[in-house]
Amino acid sequence: MASAPSLGKVYIIFIYTRKYTKLYEAALVLAVTSLAALLLGSLLKVEA
C-alpha cells in the first residue's frame, strides 16, 4: 500500500521532467538557430 503513492509521485515527476526537457530542447534549438542567423547576418554584412 505504501509503494502506490510513491510510484504515483515518481510518475508525476517523470511527466513534468519530460515536459520540461521538451521545453528546454525547444529553447536550445531556438537559441542555436538565432545564433546561426546572427553569424550568417554578420558574415553577409562583412562580404557586402
Biopython code that builds the backbone (N, CA, C, O; Angstrom):
import numpy as np
from Bio.PDB.StructureBuilder import StructureBuilder

atoms = [
    (1, "MET", "N", (0.826, -1.212, 0.000)),
    (1, "MET", "CA", (0.000, 0.000, 0.000)),
    (1, "MET", "C", (0.867, 1.272, 0.000)),
    (1, "MET", "O", (0.502, 2.273, -0.616)),
    (2, "ALA", "N", (2.001, 1.225, 0.687)),
    (2, "ALA", "CA", (2.868, 2.400, 0.806)),
    (2, "ALA", "C", (3.599, 2.699, -0.503)),
    (2, "ALA", "O", (4.007, 3.835, -0.745)),
    (3, "SER", "N", (3.764, 1.670, -1.350)),
    (3, "SER", "CA", (4.511, 1.857, -2.592)),
    (3, "SER", "C", (3.679, 2.554, -3.674)),
    (3, "SER", "O", (4.237, 3.187, -4.571)),
    (4, "ALA", "N", (2.355, 2.442, -3.596)),
    (4, "ALA", "CA", (1.488, 3.021, -4.626)),
    (4, "ALA", "C", (1.594, 4.558, -4.714)),
    (4, "ALA", "O", (1.770, 5.074, -5.817)),
    (5, "PRO", "N", (1.495, 5.310, -3.601)),
    (5, "PRO", "CA", (1.607, 6.767, -3.677)),
    (5, "PRO", "C", (2.986, 7.224, -4.162)),
    (5, "PRO", "O", (3.086, 8.191, -4.918)),
    (6, "SER", "N", (4.055, 6.532, -3.729)),
    (6, "SER", "CA", (5.403, 6.908, -4.142)),
    (6, "SER", "C", (5.566, 6.681, -5.645)),
    (6, "SER", "O", (6.218, 7.472, -6.325)),
    (7, "LEU", "N", (4.976, 5.605, -6.162)),
    (7, "LEU", "CA", (5.030, 5.340, -7.606)),
    (7, "LEU", "C", (4.311, 6.441, -8.367)),
    (7, "LEU", "O", (4.768, 6.879, -9.423)),
    (8, "GLY", "N", (3.193, 6.882, -7.828)),
    (8, "GLY", "CA", (2.436, 7.966, -8.442)),
    (8, "GLY", "C", (3.237, 9.257, -8.466)),
    (8, "GLY", "O", (3.222, 9.994, -9.451)),
    (9, "LYS", "N", (3.937, 9.523, -7.366)),
    (9, "LYS", "CA", (4.784, 10.717, -7.286)),
    (9, "LYS", "C", (5.887, 10.659, -8.338)),
    (9, "LYS", "O", (6.140, 11.642, -9.034)),
    (10, "VAL", "N", (6.538, 9.512, -8.451)),
    (10, "VAL", "CA", (7.609, 9.321, -9.433)),
    (10, "VAL", "C", (7.069, 9.533, -10.836)),
    (10, "VAL", "O", (7.725, 10.161, -11.667)),
    (11, "TYR", "N", (5.873, 9.012, -11.107)),
    (11, "TYR", "CA", (5.251, 9.145, -12.425)),
    (11, "TYR", "C", (4.959, 10.610, -12.752)),
    (11, "TYR", "O", (5.205, 11.061, -13.871)),
    (12, "ILE", "N", (4.435, 11.347, -11.777)),
    (12, "ILE", "CA", (4.132, 12.779, -11.958)),
    (12, "ILE", "C", (5.418, 13.555, -12.227)),
    (12, "ILE", "O", (5.463, 14.403, -13.118)),
    (13, "ILE", "N", (6.468, 13.262, -11.448)),
    (13, "ILE", "CA", (7.760, 13.919, -11.633)),
    (13, "ILE", "C", (8.307, 13.609, -13.021)),
    (13, "ILE", "O", (8.867, 14.478, -13.689)),
    (14, "PHE", "N", (8.135, 12.339, -13.453)),
    (14, "PHE", "CA", (8.609, 11.918, -14.772)),
    (14, "PHE", "C", (7.904, 12.702, -15.877)),
    (14, "PHE", "O", (8.545, 13.150, -16.828)),
    (15, "ILE", "N", (6.590, 12.868, -15.753)),
    (15, "ILE", "CA", (5.805, 13.623, -16.743)),
    (15, "ILE", "C", (6.272, 15.080, -16.781)),
    (15, "ILE", "O", (6.447, 15.651, -17.857)),
    (16, "TYR", "N", (6.473, 15.681, -15.597)),
    (16, "TYR", "CA", (6.902, 17.078, -15.527)),
    (16, "TYR", "C", (8.295, 17.263, -16.123)),
    (16, "TYR", "O", (8.546, 18.231, -16.841)),
    (17, "THR", "N", (9.204, 16.327, -15.821)),
    (17, "THR", "CA", (10.562, 16.439, -16.353)),
    (17, "THR", "C", (10.559, 16.259, -17.865)),
    (17, "THR", "O", (11.340, 16.904, -18.564)),
    (18, "ARG", "N", (9.696, 15.398, -18.376)),
    (18, "ARG", "CA", (9.602, 15.211, -19.828)),
    (18, "ARG", "C", (9.106, 16.490, -20.498)),
    (18, "ARG", "O", (9.619, 16.889, -21.543)),
    (19, "LYS", "N", (8.117, 17.123, -19.898)),
    (19, "LYS", "CA", (7.601, 18.396, -20.423)),
    (19, "LYS", "C", (8.682, 19.457, -20.369)),
    (19, "LYS", "O", (8.842, 20.242, -21.304)),
    (20, "TYR", "N", (9.429, 19.478, -19.261)),
    (20, "TYR", "CA", (10.483, 20.468, -19.067)),
    (20, "TYR", "C", (11.616, 20.255, -20.065)),
    (20, "TYR", "O", (12.139, 21.225, -20.614)),
    (21, "THR", "N", (12.006, 18.997, -20.311)),
    (21, "THR", "CA", (13.090, 18.727, -21.247)),
    (21, "THR", "C", (12.675, 19.087, -22.670)),
    (21, "THR", "O", (13.496, 19.556, -23.459)),
    (22, "LYS", "N", (11.395, 18.866, -22.999)),
    (22, "LYS", "CA", (10.900, 19.253, -24.328)),
    (22, "LYS", "C", (10.969, 20.772, -24.489)),
    (22, "LYS", "O", (11.342, 21.275, -25.549)),
    (23, "LEU", "N", (10.609, 21.488, -23.438)),
    (23, "LEU", "CA", (10.653, 22.953, -23.433)),
    (23, "LEU", "C", (12.102, 23.422, -23.550)),
    (23, "LEU", "O", (12.408, 24.365, -24.280)),
    (24, "TYR", "N", (12.991, 22.742, -22.810)),
    (24, "TYR", "CA", (14.412, 23.076, -22.830)),
    (24, "TYR", "C", (15.011, 22.829, -24.211)),
    (24, "TYR", "O", (15.801, 23.632, -24.708)),
    (25, "GLU", "N", (14.626, 21.703, -24.830)),
    (25, "GLU", "CA", (15.099, 21.385, -26.176)),
    (25, "GLU", "C", (14.644, 22.436, -27.176)),
    (25, "GLU", "O", (15.418, 22.851, -28.039)),
    (26, "ALA", "N", (13.396, 22.868, -27.065)),
    (26, "ALA", "CA", (12.853, 23.886, -27.968)),
    (26, "ALA", "C", (13.604, 25.210, -27.794)),
    (26, "ALA", "O", (13.920, 25.881, -28.777)),
    (27, "ALA", "N", (13.886, 25.581, -26.553)),
    (27, "ALA", "CA", (14.620, 26.813, -26.269)),
    (27, "ALA", "C", (16.048, 26.731, -26.802)),
    (27, "ALA", "O", (16.588, 27.704, -27.329)),
    (28, "LEU", "N", (16.651, 25.541, -26.652)),
    (28, "LEU", "CA", (18.014, 25.331, -27.137)),
    (28, "LEU", "C", (18.070, 25.442, -28.650)),
    (28, "LEU", "O", (18.973, 26.079, -29.194)),
    (29, "VAL", "N", (17.114, 24.830, -29.334)),
    (29, "VAL", "CA", (17.049, 24.887, -30.796)),
    (29, "VAL", "C", (16.858, 26.331, -31.257)),
    (29, "VAL", "O", (17.491, 26.780, -32.213)),
    (30, "LEU", "N", (15.980, 27.047, -30.565)),
    (30, "LEU", "CA", (15.711, 28.451, -30.899)),
    (30, "LEU", "C", (16.973, 29.297, -30.710)),
    (30, "LEU", "O", (17.287, 30.147, -31.543)),
    (31, "ALA", "N", (17.687, 29.060, -29.617)),
    (31, "ALA", "CA", (18.918, 29.801, -29.337)),
    (31, "ALA", "C", (19.979, 29.517, -30.403)),
    (31, "ALA", "O", (20.642, 30.436, -30.884)),
    (32, "VAL", "N", (20.132, 28.260, -30.765)),
    (32, "VAL", "CA", (21.128, 27.874, -31.770)),
    (32, "VAL", "C", (20.793, 28.474, -33.131)),
    (32, "VAL", "O", (21.677, 28.980, -33.822)),
    (33, "THR", "N", (19.528, 28.419, -33.517)),
    (33, "THR", "CA", (19.127, 28.962, -34.820)),
    (33, "THR", "C", (19.279, 30.483, -34.860)),
    (33, "THR", "O", (19.699, 31.036, -35.876)),
    (34, "SER", "N", (18.945, 31.154, -33.771)),
    (34, "SER", "CA", (19.088, 32.614, -33.735)),
    (34, "SER", "C", (20.564, 33.006, -33.773)),
    (34, "SER", "O", (20.937, 33.993, -34.406)),
    (35, "LEU", "N", (21.401, 32.221, -33.086)),
    (35, "LEU", "CA", (22.836, 32.471, -33.092)),
    (35, "LEU", "C", (23.402, 32.255, -34.492)),
    (35, "LEU", "O", (24.235, 33.035, -34.954)),
    (36, "ALA", "N", (22.955, 31.203, -35.165)),
    (36, "ALA", "CA", (23.392, 30.920, -36.538)),
    (36, "ALA", "C", (22.953, 32.038, -37.479)),
    (36, "ALA", "O", (23.705, 32.435, -38.369)),
    (37, "ALA", "N", (21.737, 32.546, -37.281)),
    (37, "ALA", "CA", (21.218, 33.642, -38.109)),
    (37, "ALA", "C", (22.045, 34.917, -37.898)),
    (37, "ALA", "O", (22.335, 35.646, -38.847)),
    (38, "LEU", "N", (22.417, 35.170, -36.640)),
    (38, "LEU", "CA", (23.250, 36.342, -36.332)),
    (38, "LEU", "C", (24.627, 36.217, -36.977)),
    (38, "LEU", "O", (25.149, 37.181, -37.538)),
    (39, "LEU", "N", (25.206, 35.028, -36.893)),
    (39, "LEU", "CA", (26.510, 34.783, -37.505)),
    (39, "LEU", "C", (26.441, 34.938, -39.011)),
    (39, "LEU", "O", (27.322, 35.539, -39.626)),
    (40, "LEU", "N", (25.386, 34.390, -39.600)),
    (40, "LEU", "CA", (25.191, 34.472, -41.048)),
    (40, "LEU", "C", (25.009, 35.933, -41.469)),
    (40, "LEU", "O", (25.558, 36.372, -42.479)),
    (41, "GLY", "N", (24.233, 36.674, -40.684)),
    (41, "GLY", "CA", (23.997, 38.085, -40.967)),
    (41, "GLY", "C", (25.275, 38.902, -40.909)),
    (41, "GLY", "O", (25.504, 39.768, -41.753)),
    (42, "SER", "N", (26.114, 38.624, -39.908)),
    (42, "SER", "CA", (27.381, 39.354, -39.778)),
    (42, "SER", "C", (28.324, 38.998, -40.925)),
    (42, "SER", "O", (29.056, 39.853, -41.422)),
    (43, "LEU", "N", (28.303, 37.747, -41.337)),
    (43, "LEU", "CA", (29.142, 37.311, -42.459)),
    (43, "LEU", "C", (28.708, 37.990, -43.752)),
    (43, "LEU", "O", (29.538, 38.420, -44.553)),
    (44, "LEU", "N", (27.395, 38.077, -43.941)),
    (44, "LEU", "CA", (26.859, 38.723, -45.145)),
    (44, "LEU", "C", (27.182, 40.217, -45.139)),
    (44, "LEU", "O", (27.471, 40.800, -46.184)),
    (45, "LYS", "N", (27.132, 40.831, -43.957)),
    (45, "LYS", "CA", (27.453, 42.263, -43.833)),
    (45, "LYS", "C", (28.928, 42.514, -44.170)),
    (45, "LYS", "O", (29.274, 43.512, -44.802)),
    (46, "VAL", "N", (29.778, 41.598, -43.738)),
    (46, "VAL", "CA", (31.221, 41.731, -43.981)),
    (46, "VAL", "C", (31.507, 41.619, -45.483)),
    (46, "VAL", "O", (32.312, 42.372, -46.031)),
    (47, "GLU", "N", (30.831, 40.665, -46.139)),
    (47, "GLU", "CA", (31.052, 40.449, -47.581)),
    (47, "GLU", "C", (30.442, 41.552, -48.429)),
    (47, "GLU", "O", (30.962, 41.870, -49.498)),
    (48, "ALA", "N", (29.356, 42.132, -47.969)),
    (48, "ALA", "CA", (28.652, 43.157, -48.757)),
    (48, "ALA", "C", (29.420, 44.467, -48.829)),
    (48, "ALA", "O", (28.956, 45.421, -49.455)),
]
sb = StructureBuilder()
sb.init_structure("model")
sb.init_model(0)
sb.init_chain("A")
sb.init_seg("    ")
for serial, (resi, resn, name, xyz) in enumerate(atoms, 1):
    if name == "N":
        sb.init_residue(resn, " ", resi, " ")
    sb.init_atom(name, np.array(xyz, "f"), 0.0, 1.0, " ", f" {name:<3s}", serial, name[0])
structure = sb.get_structure()
